[in-house]
Amino acid sequence: MPTLAGPPLRKVTLNLYEEDCLLGEKLYGYGWTTMVRDVWAAHLARAAVEARRTRIKLGDLPND
């Protein structure tokens, strides 16, 4: 029985550089794309926190 990956997945086409794919396969072996997914998720989580932290408030707008 296959191992569940966690949250629901969506299959997408992502164009990556050939040399990056080869290095990913060399470093992580079979399933290296799971690492890509995890890095992307971590990046988005950090970006979301940063966006919330730097959100502009009405009082920050100029009065002109």
CYANA upper distance limits for C-alpha pairs under 8 A (distance plus 0.5 A):
  5 ALA  CA      9 LEU  CA      8.35
 16 LEU  CA     20 ASP  CA      7.45
 16 LEU  CA     21 CYS  CA      7.35
 17 TYR  CA     21 CYS  CA      6.93
 18 GLU  CA     22 LEU  CA      6.79
 19 GLU  CA     23 LEU  CA      6.68
 20 ASP  CA     24 GLY  CA      6.53
 21 CYS  CA     25 GLU  CA      6.67
 22 LEU  CA     26 LYS  CA      6.69
 23 LEU  CA     27 LEU  CA      6.53
 24 GLY  CA     28 TYR  CA      6.25
 24 GLY  CA     29 GLY  CA      7.64
 24 GLY  CA     32 TRP  CA      6.32
 24 GLY  CA     33 THR  CA      8.44
 25 GLU  CA     29 GLY  CA      5.02
 25 GLU  CA     30 TYR  CA      7.06
 25 GLU  CA     32 TRP  CA      6.35
 27 LEU  CA     32 TRP  CA      8.46
 28 TYR  CA     32 TRP  CA      5.59
 28 TYR  CA     35 MET  CA      8.46
 31 GLY  CA     35 MET  CA      8.10
 32 TRP  CA     36 VAL  CA      7.36
 33 THR  CA     37 ARG  CA      6.76
 34 THR  CA     38 ASP  CA      6.72
 35 MET  CA     39 VAL  CA      6.62
 36 VAL  CA     40 TRP  CA      6.65
 37 ARG  CA     41 ALA  CA      6.67
 38 ASP  CA     42 ALA  CA      6.68
 39 VAL  CA     43 HIS  CA      6.65
 40 TRP  CA     44 LEU  CA      6.73
 41 ALA  CA     45 ALA  CA      6.69
 42 ALA  CA     46 ARG  CA      6.77
 43 HIS  CA     47 ALA  CA      6.65
 44 LEU  CA     48 ALA  CA      6.55
 45 ALA  CA     49 VAL  CA      6.87
 46 ARG  CA     50 GLU  CA      6.73
 47 ALA  CA     51 ALA  CA      6.57
 48 ALA  CA     52 ARG  CA      6.75
 49 VAL  CA     53 ARG  CA      6.64
 50 GLU  CA     54 THR  CA      6.63
 51 ALA  CA     55 ARG  CA      6.40
 56 ILE  CA     60 ASP  CA      6.81
 56 ILE  CA     61 LEU  CA      8.31
 57 LYS  CA     61 LEU  CA      7.76
